[in-house]
Amino acid sequence: MSPREFLDLIRKVMDAEPRQRERGADEVTDHLSAYSAAEAAALATILSATASCEKGHEALEAQLHAILELTSTGHVNLGHISRLSEINLKELPIPLREYVTDLLEG
């Protein structure tokens, strides 16, 4: 992945608009084999931070899915996604609560 493509992807993941963040997270999963170890770890860290602040359930679900897919690369550890522990699980539908819990339990 070129630096320009990587930065464009980060911009999408961090967009002010929830729908764009959702699309950006979906796009993360389209390029799993293209990421270096550092890129996969950085994306997981950024997605974890955005997910911890996310208000839209659709965007949050896409972010959590992208994080799960990034963990499959072997380059992401619990430290990269630790911001997920800041999510108030009581405010989430049960399936999203389980998603967050599963990710944090490894």
MODELLER restraints for C-alpha pairs under 7 A, 6 or more apart:
rsr = mdl.restraints
at = mdl.atoms
rsr.add(forms.Gaussian(group=physical.xy_distance, feature=features.Distance(at['CA:1:A'], at['CA:34:A']), mean=5.50, stdev=0.5))
rsr.add(forms.Gaussian(group=physical.xy_distance, feature=features.Distance(at['CA:1:A'], at['CA:35:A']), mean=6.47, stdev=0.5))
rsr.add(forms.Gaussian(group=physical.xy_distance, feature=features.Distance(at['CA:9:A'], at['CA:24:A']), mean=6.28, stdev=0.5))
rsr.add(forms.Gaussian(group=physical.xy_distance, feature=features.Distance(at['CA:12:A'], at['CA:20:A']), mean=6.03, stdev=0.5))
rsr.add(forms.Gaussian(group=physical.xy_distance, feature=features.Distance(at['CA:12:A'], at['CA:21:A']), mean=5.67, stdev=0.5))
rsr.add(forms.Gaussian(group=physical.xy_distance, feature=features.Distance(at['CA:12:A'], at['CA:24:A']), mean=4.70, stdev=0.5))
rsr.add(forms.Gaussian(group=physical.xy_distance, feature=features.Distance(at['CA:13:A'], at['CA:21:A']), mean=4.56, stdev=0.5))
rsr.add(forms.Gaussian(group=physical.xy_distance, feature=features.Distance(at['CA:13:A'], at['CA:24:A']), mean=4.62, stdev=0.5))
rsr.add(forms.Gaussian(group=physical.xy_distance, feature=features.Distance(at['CA:13:A'], at['CA:25:A']), mean=5.78, stdev=0.5))
rsr.add(forms.Gaussian(group=physical.xy_distance, feature=features.Distance(at['CA:14:A'], at['CA:21:A']), mean=6.07, stdev=0.5))
rsr.add(forms.Gaussian(group=physical.xy_distance, feature=features.Distance(at['CA:14:A'], at['CA:50:A']), mean=6.90, stdev=0.5))
rsr.add(forms.Gaussian(group=physical.xy_distance, feature=features.Distance(at['CA:15:A'], at['CA:21:A']), mean=5.57, stdev=0.5))
rsr.add(forms.Gaussian(group=physical.xy_distance, feature=features.Distance(at['CA:18:A'], at['CA:56:A']), mean=6.53, stdev=0.5))
rsr.add(forms.Gaussian(group=physical.xy_distance, feature=features.Distance(at['CA:18:A'], at['CA:59:A']), mean=6.03, stdev=0.5))
rsr.add(forms.Gaussian(group=physical.xy_distance, feature=features.Distance(at['CA:19:A'], at['CA:59:A']), mean=6.66, stdev=0.5))
rsr.add(forms.Gaussian(group=physical.xy_distance, feature=features.Distance(at['CA:21:A'], at['CA:59:A']), mean=6.22, stdev=0.5))
rsr.add(forms.Gaussian(group=physical.xy_distance, feature=features.Distance(at['CA:22:A'], at['CA:58:A']), mean=6.87, stdev=0.5))
rsr.add(forms.Gaussian(group=physical.xy_distance, feature=features.Distance(at['CA:22:A'], at['CA:59:A']), mean=4.24, stdev=0.5))
rsr.add(forms.Gaussian(group=physical.xy_distance, feature=features.Distance(at['CA:22:A'], at['CA:62:A']), mean=5.59, stdev=0.5))
rsr.add(forms.Gaussian(group=physical.xy_distance, feature=features.Distance(at['CA:22:A'], at['CA:63:A']), mean=6.85, stdev=0.5))
rsr.add(forms.Gaussian(group=physical.xy_distance, feature=features.Distance(at['CA:25:A'], at['CA:62:A']), mean=5.59, stdev=0.5))
rsr.add(forms.Gaussian(group=physical.xy_distance, feature=features.Distance(at['CA:25:A'], at['CA:63:A']), mean=5.20, stdev=0.5))
rsr.add(forms.Gaussian(group=physical.xy_distance, feature=features.Distance(at['CA:25:A'], at['CA:66:A']), mean=5.76, stdev=0.5))
rsr.add(forms.Gaussian(group=physical.xy_distance, feature=features.Distance(at['CA:26:A'], at['CA:62:A']), mean=5.99, stdev=0.5))
rsr.add(forms.Gaussian(group=physical.xy_distance, feature=features.Distance(at['CA:26:A'], at['CA:66:A']), mean=6.59, stdev=0.5))
rsr.add(forms.Gaussian(group=physical.xy_distance, feature=features.Distance(at['CA:28:A'], at['CA:66:A']), mean=6.18, stdev=0.5))
rsr.add(forms.Gaussian(group=physical.xy_distance, feature=features.Distance(at['CA:29:A'], at['CA:66:A']), mean=5.61, stdev=0.5))
rsr.add(forms.Gaussian(group=physical.xy_distance, feature=features.Distance(at['CA:29:A'], at['CA:69:A']), mean=6.40, stdev=0.5))
rsr.add(forms.Gaussian(group=physical.xy_distance, feature=features.Distance(at['CA:32:A'], at['CA:70:A']), mean=6.83, stdev=0.5))
rsr.add(forms.Gaussian(group=physical.xy_distance, feature=features.Distance(at['CA:37:A'], at['CA:75:A']), mean=5.19, stdev=0.5))
rsr.add(forms.Gaussian(group=physical.xy_distance, feature=features.Distance(at['CA:40:A'], at['CA:70:A']), mean=6.23, stdev=0.5))
rsr.add(forms.Gaussian(group=physical.xy_distance, feature=features.Distance(at['CA:40:A'], at['CA:75:A']), mean=6.24, stdev=0.5))
rsr.add(forms.Gaussian(group=physical.xy_distance, feature=features.Distance(at['CA:40:A'], at['CA:76:A']), mean=6.69, stdev=0.5))
rsr.add(forms.Gaussian(group=physical.xy_distance, feature=features.Distance(at['CA:41:A'], at['CA:75:A']), mean=6.02, stdev=0.5))
rsr.add(forms.Gaussian(group=physical.xy_distance, feature=features.Distance(at['CA:41:A'], at['CA:76:A']), mean=5.15, stdev=0.5))
rsr.add(forms.Gaussian(group=physical.xy_distance, feature=features.Distance(at['CA:41:A'], at['CA:80:A']), mean=6.33, stdev=0.5))
rsr.add(forms.Gaussian(group=physical.xy_distance, feature=features.Distance(at['CA:44:A'], at['CA:67:A']), mean=5.53, stdev=0.5))
rsr.add(forms.Gaussian(group=physical.xy_distance, feature=features.Distance(at['CA:44:A'], at['CA:70:A']), mean=6.64, stdev=0.5))
rsr.add(forms.Gaussian(group=physical.xy_distance, feature=features.Distance(at['CA:44:A'], at['CA:76:A']), mean=6.85, stdev=0.5))
rsr.add(forms.Gaussian(group=physical.xy_distance, feature=features.Distance(at['CA:44:A'], at['CA:80:A']), mean=6.10, stdev=0.5))
rsr.add(forms.Gaussian(group=physical.xy_distance, feature=features.Distance(at['CA:44:A'], at['CA:81:A']), mean=6.19, stdev=0.5))
rsr.add(forms.Gaussian(group=physical.xy_distance, feature=features.Distance(at['CA:45:A'], at['CA:80:A']), mean=4.78, stdev=0.5))
rsr.add(forms.Gaussian(group=physical.xy_distance, feature=features.Distance(at['CA:45:A'], at['CA:81:A']), mean=5.50, stdev=0.5))
rsr.add(forms.Gaussian(group=physical.xy_distance, feature=features.Distance(at['CA:47:A'], at['CA:63:A']), mean=5.98, stdev=0.5))
rsr.add(forms.Gaussian(group=physical.xy_distance, feature=features.Distance(at['CA:47:A'], at['CA:67:A']), mean=6.80, stdev=0.5))
rsr.add(forms.Gaussian(group=physical.xy_distance, feature=features.Distance(at['CA:48:A'], at['CA:81:A']), mean=5.07, stdev=0.5))
rsr.add(forms.Gaussian(group=physical.xy_distance, feature=features.Distance(at['CA:48:A'], at['CA:83:A']), mean=5.42, stdev=0.5))
rsr.add(forms.Gaussian(group=physical.xy_distance, feature=features.Distance(at['CA:48:A'], at['CA:84:A']), mean=5.61, stdev=0.5))
rsr.add(forms.Gaussian(group=physical.xy_distance, feature=features.Distance(at['CA:49:A'], at['CA:83:A']), mean=5.52, stdev=0.5))
rsr.add(forms.Gaussian(group=physical.xy_distance, feature=features.Distance(at['CA:51:A'], at['CA:60:A']), mean=5.67, stdev=0.5))
rsr.add(forms.Gaussian(group=physical.xy_distance, feature=features.Distance(at['CA:51:A'], at['CA:63:A']), mean=6.25, stdev=0.5))
rsr.add(forms.Gaussian(group=physical.xy_distance, feature=features.Distance(at['CA:51:A'], at['CA:84:A']), mean=6.79, stdev=0.5))
rsr.add(forms.Gaussian(group=physical.xy_distance, feature=features.Distance(at['CA:52:A'], at['CA:83:A']), mean=6.01, stdev=0.5))
rsr.add(forms.Gaussian(group=physical.xy_distance, feature=features.Distance(at['CA:52:A'], at['CA:84:A']), mean=5.46, stdev=0.5))
rsr.add(forms.Gaussian(group=physical.xy_distance, feature=features.Distance(at['CA:52:A'], at['CA:86:A']), mean=5.84, stdev=0.5))
rsr.add(forms.Gaussian(group=physical.xy_distance, feature=features.Distance(at['CA:52:A'], at['CA:87:A']), mean=5.08, stdev=0.5))
rsr.add(forms.Gaussian(group=physical.xy_distance, feature=features.Distance(at['CA:54:A'], at['CA:60:A']), mean=5.99, stdev=0.5))
rsr.add(forms.Gaussian(group=physical.xy_distance, feature=features.Distance(at['CA:61:A'], at['CA:96:A']), mean=6.75, stdev=0.5))
rsr.add(forms.Gaussian(group=physical.xy_distance, feature=features.Distance(at['CA:68:A'], at['CA:103:A']), mean=6.92, stdev=0.5))
rsr.add(forms.Gaussian(group=physical.xy_distance, feature=features.Distance(at['CA:70:A'], at['CA:76:A']), mean=6.65, stdev=0.5))
rsr.add(forms.Gaussian(group=physical.xy_distance, feature=features.Distance(at['CA:78:A'], at['CA:104:A']), mean=6.78, stdev=0.5))
rsr.add(forms.Gaussian(group=physical.xy_distance, feature=features.Distance(at['CA:84:A'], at['CA:100:A']), mean=6.75, stdev=0.5))
rsr.add(forms.Gaussian(group=physical.xy_distance, feature=features.Distance(at['CA:89:A'], at['CA:97:A']), mean=5.45, stdev=0.5))
